[in-house]
Amino acid sequence: MTKAVLNIGLVGSGFMGRCHANAFRSVGGLFDLPFNIHLHTLADVDDETASLQAQKLGFAHSTGSWETLVDNPEIDVVAITAPNALHEAITLAAIQAGKHVYCEKPLSTTCDSAKRMTEAAEQAGTTTLVGFNFLRNPLIHYAKSLIESGDVGEVISFRGRHAEDYMGNPESPHSFRTDPDGGGALADIGSHIVSMARFLVGPITNVNAVTETVHKERPVKPGSSERRPVLVDDVAHALLEFGNGATGSIDVSWMMTGRTMDLSFEITGTQGAIQFSQERMNELLVWTRQGGDGNGGFRKIETGPAHPPYGNFCPAPGHHLGFNDLKVIEVAELMECIEQGKPHYTGFREGYEVQCTIDAMLLLPNKTNG
Ligand SMILES: NC(=O)c1ccc[n+]([C@@H]2O[C@H](COP(=O)([O-])OP(=O)(O)OC[C@H]3O[C@@H](n4cnc5c(N)ncnc54)[C@H](O)[C@@H]3O)[C@@H](O)[C@H]2O)c1
């Protein structure tokens, strides 16, 4: 039977736009999809940029106006990889036009905005997904299965951090990431570790955080001598209480020198413990009390076909998945949700919950600190 065609409109062609395009292009060869994916239109800041990037990334059409893309009745799914401050406007227009929406994290940069997006999507019955791609790692699902089966006992603590160094240099210029309407380390990377904590341990009911802006001003653009104040957080340290009684902490920094991608955690249970860092994303370190005394030390588990959907990529263990593969898995999950009309576990409602925890850490009005 011929499969229906699903037309994709992508807004943005930077770091994440390329990653989305790669995933949409390759997912059909790796997963048995319910649709044939067609890369329909790419939108970017102007016609020239959009046209160039559309050719490179394999889109049939291009436009310098995201509004034009969203209004096109042929497009079924709008994928948003534009700066954070644009997420709400593009999403609301796309929902109004009857599209499914696949939006990069953070869903938005305030809880109120994320709520408007979530309620609009739920009222329209559209399928949504927020790009918390690190949760697609098969080993993270294996970690969750160890927790759910009771192998590590009752979870008593989650110590997590997301630490990178891309803003460590005071000469790193302003970008949408330092835009007061759309940025800060907590929104940018804190959203990933908060989503990880919620996925593995459960809802966070209380937070208490300190945040700091370390570099008080930055160049307005690369190499410029003109500097503007920085009004967003560089670093955050938060204490957490979870609804199930576990406690923990989260550290977030985009200026942790020496760190490239330390999205990491240690989960302590009464009968065992689990450690992970995205810098070694194909390894999970596990300790369980089984075996008694003399059983000290974590055991390294390497990802392989026993951890689905690794086998879709490679039949042999230890050959490793990469960052872009997580996006391919994410797109496969999106296709299944669209076909079955079921919510995704990181649909907009989850993006909203994550943002509320971040608002509470930032002590914004309307925090949901309980
Ligand atoms: N899931 C992840 O692991 C991950 C990683 C990096 C970034 N992100 C998220 O992806 C989004 C984009 O980040 P990025 O690193 O790709 O940024 P980027 O700066 O590399 O790319 C942004 C793109 O949006 C385009 N753009 C800007 N304004 C636009 C407009 N008005 N209309 C259309 N296009 C416009 C830019 O020209 C560029 O192509 C952000 O929300 C960010 O938080 C997610």
The ligand as a MOL file (V3000), in Angstrom:
LIG
                    3D

  0  0  0     0  0            999 V3000
M  V30 BEGIN CTAB
M  V30 COUNTS 44 48 0 0 0
M  V30 BEGIN ATOM
M  V30 1 N 18.0010 20.0800 21.1760 0
M  V30 2 C 19.2560 20.4710 21.2130 0
M  V30 3 O 20.1560 19.7100 21.5810 0
M  V30 4 C 19.5800 21.8650 20.7750 0
M  V30 5 C 20.9040 22.2430 20.4920 0
M  V30 6 C 21.1390 23.5430 20.0410 0
M  V30 7 C 20.0840 24.4420 19.8870 0
M  V30 8 N 18.8170 24.0360 20.1960 0 CHG=1
M  V30 9 C 17.6850 24.9620 20.0280 0
M  V30 10 O 17.4510 25.1390 18.6280 0
M  V30 11 C 17.0420 26.4910 18.3630 0
M  V30 12 C 18.0180 27.1100 17.3800 0
M  V30 13 O 19.3240 27.0330 17.9230 0
M  V30 14 P 20.5970 26.9380 16.9470 0
M  V30 15 O 21.7540 26.6060 17.8040 0
M  V30 16 O 20.2680 26.0870 15.7770 0 CHG=-1
M  V30 17 O 20.7130 28.4550 16.4870 0
M  V30 18 P 21.3980 29.0010 15.1610 0
M  V30 19 O 21.6830 30.4440 15.4390 0
M  V30 20 O 22.5230 28.1300 14.7430 0
M  V30 21 O 20.2470 28.8900 14.0710 0
M  V30 22 C 19.0800 29.6710 14.1350 0
M  V30 23 C 18.4890 29.7180 12.7300 0
M  V30 24 O 17.2810 30.4760 12.7830 0
M  V30 25 C 17.3090 31.4290 11.7250 0
M  V30 26 N 16.4500 32.5570 12.0330 0
M  V30 27 C 16.6880 33.6000 12.8730 0
M  V30 28 N 15.6510 34.4600 12.8430 0
M  V30 29 C 14.7450 33.9560 11.9740 0
M  V30 30 C 13.4860 34.4000 11.4890 0
M  V30 31 N 12.9360 35.5430 11.9060 0
M  V30 32 N 12.8370 33.6320 10.5800 0
M  V30 33 C 13.3760 32.4670 10.1440 0
M  V30 34 N 14.5730 31.9980 10.5680 0
M  V30 35 C 15.2470 32.7350 11.4660 0
M  V30 36 C 18.7910 31.8020 11.6190 0
M  V30 37 O 19.1190 32.4810 10.4270 0
M  V30 38 C 19.4020 30.4210 11.7140 0
M  V30 39 O 19.3520 29.7250 10.4960 0
M  V30 40 C 17.0040 27.1800 19.7240 0
M  V30 41 O 15.6970 27.1390 20.2160 0
M  V30 42 C 17.9250 26.3580 20.5900 0
M  V30 43 O 17.6080 26.4120 21.9730 0
M  V30 44 C 18.5470 22.7750 20.6070 0
M  V30 END ATOM
M  V30 BEGIN BOND
M  V30 1 1 1 2
M  V30 2 2 2 3
M  V30 3 1 2 4
M  V30 4 1 4 5
M  V30 5 2 4 44
M  V30 6 2 5 6
M  V30 7 1 6 7
M  V30 8 2 7 8
M  V30 9 1 8 9
M  V30 10 1 8 44
M  V30 11 1 9 10
M  V30 12 1 9 42
M  V30 13 1 10 11
M  V30 14 1 11 12
M  V30 15 1 11 40
M  V30 16 1 12 13
M  V30 17 1 13 14
M  V30 18 2 14 15
M  V30 19 1 14 16
M  V30 20 1 14 17
M  V30 21 1 17 18
M  V30 22 2 18 19
M  V30 23 1 18 20
M  V30 24 1 18 21
M  V30 25 1 21 22
M  V30 26 1 22 23
M  V30 27 1 23 24
M  V30 28 1 23 38
M  V30 29 1 24 25
M  V30 30 1 25 26
M  V30 31 1 25 36
M  V30 32 1 26 27
M  V30 33 1 26 35
M  V30 34 2 27 28
M  V30 35 1 28 29
M  V30 36 1 29 30
M  V30 37 2 29 35
M  V30 38 1 30 31
M  V30 39 2 30 32
M  V30 40 1 32 33
M  V30 41 2 33 34
M  V30 42 1 34 35
M  V30 43 1 36 37
M  V30 44 1 36 38
M  V30 45 1 38 39
M  V30 46 1 40 41
M  V30 47 1 40 42
M  V30 48 1 42 43
M  V30 END BOND
M  V30 END CTAB
M  END
